[in-house]
Amino acid sequence: MRVFKGYMILMKRNLGLILLYFGVFVGITVLIQSSVTKSDETAFSLSSMKITVIDRDGGELAKGLGKYLGVNNELVEYPDQKDTLRDALYYRKTEFIIYVPEQFEKLCLKGDEKIGITSVPGSYTESYVSYQVDSYLNQVKIYEESGYSLADAIDKTIELQDIQPDVAIQEGSNAEFADYMYAFRYFPYLFLATLCCAIGMLLVIFRREDVKERIACSPVSSARKTGEMVLALGVISVGLWLISLLIPVFQSGGAVLQNTHLCYLIANSFLLLLSCMGIAIITGTLVKNAELVTNVATTVSLGISFLCGVFVPLDIMGSNVKKVVQVLPVYWYETVNDLLGNYQVLTDSVKMTIYKGFIVQLVFAAACVCVAMLINKMQEENMK
């Protein structure tokens, strides 16, 4: 086990640098996850906003608009004073000011004039408020044309706004993608970046002339050298994997341990680790200069992560891109991870997709090791 011990000694000597790489990439992963989670929370909180209605008409239709908007939004009252309203917008005490003109029914319901809306500078939700106002006017108009009085049309429209839709969830689908699943989503970037740096650095050191000559003098076969190398790198990789699994545990406060698919999540992440280790071994075998290890690791990790759905969800990627990246294990890891996050109950078809993803990752990892052994053997023959 001389080669194995040699790798362990080198790893111990460079442990500080490896932990530095790991810490940097963990920090990047956590920051990305946090920003994505916050943006998702913001995207789903747009239904309730602070709105001020300046009623310059005082009619029944204008009062009904205020009630309609107040169903799903927070109505904030302010006097019709320019300076007061401007300050309210500036200090974000209200987000939108809707000006209801005189002769509201004639101008906006029966005419083509639009209601004036003033929003917080830089707001991108003004169209959402305009949609609510247009929906109110259109619905009242439809009821009036159907024979209802204006008062009844307004009441019916407000009643419709009060009705909550009954959403039928697809069988097995989970309505909420848990926050800790984002940690699993970014494991490919973390594994690739850290392993390519750590393993690449160790392999470059082992290919130095003085180290090569010492190993060549030892009575150890080439196959055994490669086997001990893979074992040593496997120990390093498993250590990284075990530490990484603590990230979603701490971030979720232990909630991930209650997940019904925990065994699948662990298996999926372990197979991903094997695939990333294989990629890292090939990368480290091909890179000859220690100074290039970090650059290559960054390029490989970011490139594969962007293409395979780590940073960009697979749902919005083009079909042609998906066809190309299906040969990569990270694509299947993300596919399995999304299924485990979105389905509370796994149907037979979902399980088949999960098992297919497992097989692809396992085969890819084995293929990478075989390719690395072939490259290593060719390099040794060229030295003779």
N, C-alpha and C positions, 0 to 999 in steps of 0.2 A: 504493500500500500504506500510505496514511497511517493509516487506521483500524487496520490490523494493527499498525503500529508504535506507535500510541497504546496499544493493549492491552498490548503488550510492555513499554512504558515503565511503565504502571501496575502491571503484574505485578512488574516489577523493584523498584519503590518499595515494594510490599507483600509482597515475597518473604519477609521475616522472619515476618510474620503468617501467611502461607500455610504456611510450613514449621512454624510452631507448631501450627496446626490439624492438619497432617499427622502431626506427632510425637505429638500427644495421641491421635489416633484409631488410629495404629499401636500405641501403648502399650496402649490399651483392647483392640484386636484380639488382640494377643499374650497379654495376661492372660486373656482369655476362652478363647483356644485352649488355653493351658496348663492352666487349671482343668478344661476338658472332657476333655483328654487324661488328666490325673491321675485324674479320676473314672472314666473308662473303664478305666484300669489297675486301679483298686481293685475295680471291679465284676467283673473277670475273675480276681481273685486270692482270691476267697472260698472256693475249694475246699480250701485248706490253711490250717488255723488251729491255734493252740496250745490243746490240750485236756488237762486233768488228770482222770483217772478214779480216784475213791476207791472201792475195792472193799471193801465191808463184808460181802460174801457169801463170796468166795473160791472159788466153784464154777466149774464148767466153762463155764457160760453167761456168767458175768461176765467170765472171762478171754477168752472169744471176742469179747465186745463191745470190749474193749481192742484186740485184734488187728484187728478190723474197722475201728474208727475210725482206727487207726494207718496204714492203707493210704494214705489221702488227707490225713491230718492229722499234725501234730507232737505226739506224746504227751510231756507234761512231768510228771514224777513229783514228788509232794510228800507228806509224811506227813499223816495224818488229824488235823490240828491246826487249830483254828479260826483262831487268830491268824496262823499261817503261811500258810494258804490266803487269808485276807483280804489280807495284805500282797502275796502273789503276784498277786492280781487288781489291787490298787491300783497296783502298779508295772508292770503289763502283762506280767509274766513268764509268765502264762497268761491265756487269754481266756475259757475255759469250764471249770467244774468239774462233773463228772457224778458224782452220788452213787448208787452201786449198793447198794440195801438188802439186808439179810439176807433169805433165802428169795426171792432174785431170780426164780428160775424160777416159783415158785408165785404170787408177787404180780404180776409184770410180764408174764410170758409166758403164763401160763394165767389170770391175773386181769386186772383193769382198772386197777390202780395204775400211775401214771406215774413215771418216773425223775426225781429232782430235779436240776435244772440251774441253776447260778448263773453269771451272765455278768458281764462288765465293764459298769459302769453306762453306759447310753446305747447299748449295742450293739443293732444291728438284725438280727443274724444268728442269734439264738437259735433261731428257727424252722428254720433250715437244719440246725443240730445236732440238734434234735428230730426232724427228718425222717430223718436218718441213723440215729438210735437206733431209731425206729419201723420203718424199713426192715429193720434187722437182726433185730428181734424178729419181724416179720411173715414174713420169708423163712425164718427158722429154724422158725417154726410151720408154714409150708407144707410144708417138707421132712419135718418130723415126721409130719404128717398123711398124707404120701405113703408112709410106711413106713420112713423113715430113722431111725437112732438119733440121740440128741441130739448125740453127738460128730460123727457124719457130717454131720448137718444144719448144725452150726456150720462145719465145714470147707468144705462146699459153698457156704455163704453167703459166707465169706471169699474163696473162689475167684472167685465172681461179682464181688466188689468189685475184684479184681485185674484183671479183664478190661477192657481199654480199648476203647471203642466205635469201630467203623470207620465214620467219617463220609464219606459220598459227597458231594463238592462238586458243585454244579450246574454244568453245562457253561459255561465262560467265567467263572465266578464266582471272585473272588479272596477268599480266606478272611480276609485282613487289610486293613483300611482304613488306609493309611499315615498317620503322624502329620502329615506335611507337607500332606496333603490338607485338613486343618482350616484351614490358612492360606488356601488357595483358597476354602474355604467362607465365610470372613469377608470376602472381597474386596468383596462388595456393600455391606456396611456401611461399609467403609473408603472406597470410591469415592464412595458417595452423600454421606457426611458431609463428606468433604474437598472434593469438587467443588461441592457445594451452597454451602459456605461461601466457597470461593475464587471461583467463577464468579459467585455471587450478589453478592458484594462488588464485583467488577469491573463488573458490569452496573448496579448501583445508582449507582456513581460515574459511569458513562457517561451516565446519565439525568439528571444534574444539569443545571440550566438553563444554566449557563455553558458546559458541555461540549457540550450539545445544540446551542446556538446556533452554536458554532464549527464543529461537524460539518455543520450545515445550510447554512452559508455555503460550504462546500467544493464544487467541481464534481464530486461523486461520486454516482452513482446509488444509490437505496435498495437495489437488489439487490446491488450491489458492496459496500456497507457491511455488509450482512448476511453476505455471503460471506466478507469479510475478518474479521468478528467470529467466525464459526464456525471459520475457519482458525486464528485466534489462540487461541481456547478449546481447539481440537483439539490445538495444540502443548502447551498447559499440561496437558491431560488425558493425552496420550501420555507426557509427562515423569513424571507421577504413576504411570502404568501401568508404565513401565520400572523405576522405583525399587521399586514394590510387588512386582515379580517377584523381586527380590533377597531378599525376606523368606523364602519357602519354600526358596530356595537355601541361605541361611545357616543356617536352622533345621534343615535336613536334612543339613547338611554336604556338600551337593552331590549327595545321593542322588536328588533329584527330577530331575536331569539324565539319570539312567539309566532313567527311567520310559518305558515303551514308548508311552504315550499323550501324551507331552510336547507334540507339535504340536497335539493336540486341546485340551489344557489351556491352551496359549497362545492359541489361536484363541478358545476360550470366554471367557477373561478379557478379550480385546481387544473382543469383541462386547459383553460386559457393560459395558466402559468406554464404548463408544459410547452405549449405552442410558442409563447413569448421567449421561453428559454431556448427553444430550437432556433428561433430567428436571431436571438442574441449570440448564440454560438456561431452561426454562419457569418453574422456581421463581424464578430470578433476574429474569426478565422481569416476573413478577407482583408480587414484593415491591418496595415503594417506599421502605422505610425501612431504612437500613444496620443499625440496632440490632436489627431483627427477623430479619436474615439467619441468625444463629446459631440462634435459636429454631426457625425454619422448617426449617433444615437438620437439626437434631436430631430434630424431629418426623417429617419425611419419611424420614430414614434408618432410625430405629428402627421406625417403623410398617411400612414395606415389608419390613425385615429380619425382623420378627417374623411377618408374614403369609406370607412366601415361603420359609420354611424355613432361614433363616440361623442363628437362635438355637434354634429348635425344629425337629427333624428332620421332613421331610415325611411320613415313615411314620406318625407319631403324630397328624398333623393330620386333622381331620374332612373327610369327602368334600365337604361343602357349601363349606367354606373353600377347598378345592383348586379347585373349579369356578370360584369367584369370582376367585382370584388367578392363574389360568392366563393371563389377559390381560397380566400383568406380566412383564417380561423376567427379573427376578430369580428367579422360580419356575422358568423353563426353564433358567436358568444353574445353579441348584442341582440340578435333575434331571439335567442333563448331567454335572455335577461328581460326583454320587453314582454314576452309571453308570461313569464313568472310574475312580473309586476302588475300585469293587467288582468290576469285570470285568477279568480279565487278557487275555482274548480277546474281541473285540467281534464279536458275531453280527450278521447282517443286520438283524434287528429292532432291536437296540440301536443300530446305526448310523443307522437311520431315525429313531429318537427323538432322537439327537444332532443330526442334520441339521435336524430339525424345530425343535429348540431354537435352533439357529444362525439359522434363517430368521426365527423369531419375534423374536429379539433385534435382528436387522438391520432388520426392518420397523418395529419399535417405535422404534428410534433415528431412522430416516428420518422417521417420523411426528412425532416430537417436534420435530425441526428445522423441519419444515413448519409445525407449530402455532406454534412460537416466531416464525417469520418473519411469520405472519399476525397474531399479537398485536402484534408490533413495528410492523407496517405500520398497524394500526388505531390504535395509540397515536400514531404520527406524524400521521395524518390528524386525530385529535382535537385536536392542537396547532395545526393550521392555522386 
